[in-house]
Amino acid sequence: MKEIARLVVPALRWDDAHGFRYIEGRIDDALELGVGGFLVQGGPRDEVAALIARLHAESRAPILVAAHAERGAGQAVVGLTELPCFGALGSVAMVEGDDALPSLDVEVVRRAARLTARELRSVGMNWALAPVCDLDLARGSARVGIRGGGSDPAVVSAIVAEWVDACQSESVVACAMHFPGIGRMLEAGAVRDSASILRLADLAPFVAAIDGGAACVMVSPASVPALGAPEGAMRSAALVENLLRNELHFDGIVVTVPFDREPGFDAAHEPAHAIAAVAAGCDLILAPSDLAGVVDALTKAAMSGELVISRVREAIGRVDRWAGWGRPNADAPAREASLDDLMWSRQLADQCVRFVSGQRPRVGATIEVVNVIHAGSRARVTAFGDTLRSLHIEVAESAAPAAAERAPLAVQFVPDDTVGEAVTRDELDRARAVIAPATKAGRDTVIIAYCHPRAAAALGRDLSIVCAWEPTRTMQQAAARALFTASR
């Protein structure tokens, strides 16, 4: 059954030294197998567009080409627009209504989704791995945190419904992640809460996404005993077929997370897990570590009867349907982002910067910048200083505050966990140790915290703290502009 490869989506990762050339053989093999799509991870815009044009041209059938797009198309493709994280977007989209109760600024969410989809489409992509529908609950913040639209199920539901509809209005498949929710997932990869709690809160955003027309749902790596998934959601027919398909009436594509995201992942078990996932009702296996091994295992399972042929054909039919729906149209070229879009995205980032505590910092003609970055972080925080220089502020970057310096001090704080709120005591102590001499000397000092607002607040209410959410180039630039504006 050769077409069974349609149920697999390999990942193609850009390498700064070798581009996509180092995986030419793997690309050829995937095209020969007849996979249902590809997940493209990284790369400059022109290189990505050229690769995807080839994938569409050489595939025997329409394919889905995906990208992680929670933070806009620029999250996956260099040269496209990078937007603030979903948590920041949610904080800006909720505004005070006429009755003093929060209401959703629909246009903020819809414009972010449309811009994301339009830019993905401009390079040939037709599948956005977004939005995150998980709740940002403190207990699970290390996995959700700033990736989620908030902790209120009603708020997150409203956001994801608008995001899905706007994204798909640009002919890009939206993917609601990570069913049935990982906001309560423990370190061991289990969700231990009752079915009543999960149904009342965690499932609500997924219901909203499905009712909003979501074409795809990604199933989480968690085990959820209360919902019939003690061995893992991706391999549970009770969760996928009974709950998602029959009860919630979802008839789109169900995709797995990469199996290596599961706690205790063992590559030797990947083929068996793929068979179990398809048998349970999943339609696509995302980013397997061994493409040929998974396709071979699925083929043998179908031939032996371990996989029911009707289940396989049903899955292939869904993939074909949505890949055809999103197929690039040469007669209607995708619209690229306009100058107005780009200016709007910059304003959005500026709105997301939050002053957490302390007095608004005052920056004069000069400023000293010191970085407190976790040793394991790969973040580059040069855009902050570069932006200040572009605003005609003299920036002195130091490893530690200069003893004789009297200029204002900005400390860029990047903890190990920039997604959740798990700032360690050592990280807090290190940041405070850097700041203490400057504040004692009476210098104006501000911390630029690239982390969850709850984590930023842990640095201390007596300090001037600016929360910029994450150390992306976009948010560094926005933090610098916020500092400049607050001083004027």
N, C-alpha and C positions, 0 to 999 in steps of 0.2 A: 504494500500500500504506500506508494511513493509520495502521495500528497500529504501524508501524515506529518511531514516536515513543516507544513503550514502552521502547525501548532507550537512552533518554537521561534523565539526572537533572540538571536545572539547580540551581544554588545560589541561595539566597535569603539575602542578608546584611543583618542589622539595622544601621540607621544611628542613632546616638544623637540626631541632630537631627530626623530624619524618620521614624524607625521603619521599618515595612515599606511605608509609603504611597508612597514614591518608586519602588517597583517594582510597583505595582498592575497596570500595563499588561503587564509581563513575566509576572506571575503569571497574568493572564487569558489571555495568548497560550499559555503552557505548558499550562494546563488545556484550552484549545481544541485544541491539538495532540494531547493525550492522552499526555503523558509518563508514564514508569513510576514516577516518584517525584521527591522533592525533597531537597536537602541544606540544612538550616536552620542558619545560622551566627549565633549570638548573639541577644540580646533578652531582656527580662524574661519571667518565667514566664507571666503571664497573657496577654501579647501573643502569645507563641509558641503557647500552647495555643489561643487564638482563631484564629490563622492556620492551624494544622494542622487544626483542626476543619473549617474552610472547605475546605481542600484535600481532605480525605477526602470531605466532603459533595458537592463539585462535580466530583470526578474520575469519569469514566465507568466506570472499572474500579478495583479495589483498587490502592493505591499503596504504595511503600516511602518512609518519611520518615526520613532519616538525620541523624545528628549525630556530630561528632568527640567521642569519649567515652573516650579513653585515661585521662583523669583524672576520670572520673565524669561524671554528667549536668551538673554545674555548670560543666564546661569549655565547654559550648555554651549553657547557659541560665542567666541570672542568677536566683538564688533557689532553684536546686536545689543538691545537695550536690557540692562540689568535693573530690575525693580526691587523695592524693599521686600523683605520676607513677608509671609502671609500674616504673621502676628502683628507686624507693624501696619500692614495694609488694613487689617481689621480694626486696629486702634484708631486709625484716621477715618475709616468709613463710618464708624459709629458717631453720630452727632446728636446734640441735644435737640429734641423736637419741641413743638409749640407747648406741649403739656409738661415740659421739663424732663420727659423720659427719653432715653436714647432711642434713636431711629437710624436706619441704614441709609447712608448716602449711596444710593444704587449706582450712580454714574461713576463713582470712584472705582468700584469693583468691576463694573462692566467695561470701563475703558482699559483697566489693567489687563483684563482677560482678552479683550479684542486686540490690544497692542501685542500681547504675547503671541496669540494665535497668528496674527498677520505676519509677524516677523518669522515665526517658525515656518509658515507657509512660503515665505520669500526664499527660503533655502531648500524647499522641497519636503519639509517635515509635515506630517498630517496627524500627529498623535502627541498630545501634551500629557506628561505624567504629572498631573495636577487637576484639581485642587486637593490639598490635605484636608480631610474631613474629621480628623481626630481632634478630640478636645484637649486643650492645654491645661491639664490637671497637674498639680504640683508633684504628685507621686510619680507620674510618668513623664515629667518634663524633660528628662534627658533624651527622650525619643521624640517628643512632640515639641514642647517649648515654643520657640518663636516660629516654628513651621506651621503651627495651628492658628486658626483665626480667633481663638479665645476659649474661655472655659464655659460660657453660657451656651447650651445646646440651641436655643432659639436664635441667638446671634449668629453662631457658626452656620446654622442651617440656612439662614437668609443669605449669608455671604456666598456659600458654595452654590446655592441654587442659581444666583445671578451669574456667578463666574462660569458655571457650566454652560448656561444658555448663551452667554456672550461669546465664549470660546467657540462653541459649535456653530454659531452664526457665521463664523469665518471659515467653515469647512475643516475644522481641526477637531479630532476626537478628544474629548475630555475624559480624564480617568480619576474617579473618586477613590481616594486612598485613606486608610488601609483597613478595609472592612474586617470585623465589625467594630474597629477602633482600638488604638493602642495607648490611649491616654491613661489607662489603668494598668498597663503591663508592668509586671515586676521584673527584677533583674534576671530571674530565671526564665523569662519569656512567657510567663503565664498571666492570664487575667483571672483573678479569683473572685470577683464580685458576682452578685446574684443576677439572675436573668432579668428580674424586675428593674434593677438599677440600670443595667445595660440597655434594656429596651426603652426605658424612660428617657435616658440621657444620651448615651453613646451612639445609639442607632439613628437618632433623629437627623443628624446632618446627612447620613447616607440616604435616608428616606427622601430628604429634600433634594438631594442630587439626582436620585432616580426619578422622582416626580418632575424634576426640571429637565429630564431627557438625557441624562448622562449615558453615553454609548459604552462606557467601560467602567468596571469596578476592579480595583486591585485588592486582593485578599491579604491579610496580615500574616506575619510569621508566628503569631502568638497561639498558644493553646488556650481555649476558652471553654472549660468544662461545663459551665452553666448553659451554654448554647449548643452543647453537643459536639464540641471539638476538643476533647481531652488530649489528642495526639497532634494537634496543630490545625489551624483554620483552613489552610490550603488543601488539606487532605481529608476534610470532613464533608461528607455528603449531607449530613444533618444541617450544616451551616450553609453550604453553597447551594445545594439543590432545594432543600426544604425551606430554609429561612430566606435566602437571597432570591432564589428563583420563584418558588411557589407562593411564599407568604408576601414578599415585597414586590413580586411581579416584575423582576428585572430580566429582560431578555437580550441584553447586550453582551459584550465580551467580558468574561471574567479572566483576569490575568494574575499569575502568582507574583510575589516578590522574588528576587533572586534567592535561591535556596541557601546561599552562603550567609544570608541575613538571619537564618534560624540559629538559636542558641545550640551550641554543640554540633555545628555542621560538620559532616563527614562526606567528602567528595565521593567516596565509594558508594554511598547510599543515594546519590543524586538521581540515577536512572530509575530506581524504585520509587523515589519520591515523585518523580515526574509522572510515572504511570498512575500512582495513587491520586495525584492532583487532577489529572484528566478524568479518571474514573469518578472522582467526587463532584465533577461539574466544571472544573476550570477549563478554559479554552486555549489559553496561551501560557507557555513556560518562558519566563523572562530571564534573559542573561545567564544561561547555564554555563558552568565552567567547562563542561565537555559536550560540545554541540553534537558531534558525531555519536558519542555514547548514548546521549539522551534520545536522539532520533532513532538509533538502532533499537534501543529498549522499547520505545513506543511502537515501532514497527512489529517487533516480535510479539508484543503484548496483544496487538490487534489481530495478528495472524493466529495466535494461539487461543484467542477468545477471552483472554484476561481483560482486555478492553473490548467492550461491546461496540461493534461497528457503527451502530446508529448513534452512539454517543460521540464517536470520532467525527462522523459526518456532520452532526449537529454543530460541533465546535468549528470545523472547517467552514461550514456555511456562515457562521457569524463573522469569522475573520474575513472571508471573501466579501461579505456584505459591506462591512465598514471600511475595508481597504478600498473597495470600489467607490464607495461614497466619498472618500477623501483623496481619490486619485488626482494628481496634478492635471490641470486643464491648460494646455498650451494656448488655447484661444482666449483664455481669461487669466492673464498673468496675475500672480499674487501682488497685492498692494503692499508697498513697503511703508515703514514708519515715516510720517511727515515731520517737518521741523516743529510743528505744533505739538505732535506726540512727544517728541524728545524734550521740549521745554516743559510739557506737562509732567513727564516722568521725573524731571529734576525737581520741580515744585513738590511733587508727591514725596520724594525722598526728604526734602527739607521739612515738610509737615510731620514726618515720622520721627524726627529727632525730638527727644523728650528731656526736659530739664527735671531731674528726679528730686533733687534736694539742694539746699544751700542757696546762696545769692547768685544771681546771674554774673558770670565771669566778665571781667573787664580786660580787654586786650588793646594794647597801644601799638606803637610802631614796631615793637619787638616782642618775641615770645620764645621761651625755652620749651622744647618738647623732649620728654623722656618716655621710653616705651617699657612697659611691664608686660611681657608676653610669656605665656607658658612655654617651657622648653620644647614641648612636642608640637607646638602650633606651626603650621606652614603659612600663617598669615603674613602678608607684606603690608605694612602700614605706612607706606611712603606717600600715598595720595593725600593724606591729611596735611602734611607739611607743604607739599607741592601746591595745594589749593590755597593755603594761607599766603604763600609767596606770590601766587597769581593775584592776590588781593592787596599786594604791596606791603605785606608784613614781613619783617626780617625774622627768620626762623633759625634758631640754634638748636641742633639736635644733639643730645648728650646721653651717655650711658647712665648717668646719675646727675641729680641737680648740682649745679656749680655753687660752691659755698658762698662766693662773693657776688653771685648774680642777684639782681633785684627785679628783673623783668618778670612778668607773669609766667607761671609754669602750667603747662598742659601735660598730663600723664595719660598716655594711651594704654588702657587696660584690656588685655586679651586673655581671658582664662582658658583653661583646657576645654571646658564645656561652654561653647558659645551658643549652643542651641537651647539647653535647659537652664537650670538655675543652680547647678551643683558646683558652686564656687567653694574651693577647699579653704580650710583655715590657713594653710601655708600661703595660698595665693592672696588672701586678704591681708595677712601679716606683711607679705612682701610689698604690696601696694602701699600700705600705710607707712611702712618704713621709709619708702621713697618720698612720701608726701610730708611726713612729720617735720623734718628740718626746715622745709620751705614755709610751712604754715607757722612754725614757731618764729621764723624770721619775719613774719608779717607779709609774705609774698602772696599775691593773688594766685590761687591754685585751683585748677579744675581737673577733674577726672573725666576722660572720654571713655565710657564703658561700652565695649562691643560685646554685649551679652543681653540676656533676658532682663527686663526692667526689675523683676524681683531679685535677680542676682546683683544688679547694679545698686539697688537699695541696701543690700547687705554690707556695702562698703562703709556705710555710716551716714546718718542723717545730718551730722555736723559738717559734712564736706559738700563742696560744690560738685555735683555729679550730673553729667550729661549722658543719657542713654542713647547710643546709636545702633543698638540691636546686634549688629554683626560687622566683622571687619572687611566687608567688601569695599571695592573701590568707590562704588556709588554712595555708601553710607559714610565712608571717610570724608568724601567731598562734602556731603551734606552736613556733617558735624563741624567741619571747618567753616562753612558758610554760616551755620548757626552761631558759632562762637564770634565770628566777625560781626554779624548783625546785632547780637546781644550787647556788643560793646559800643554800638553807635547810637 
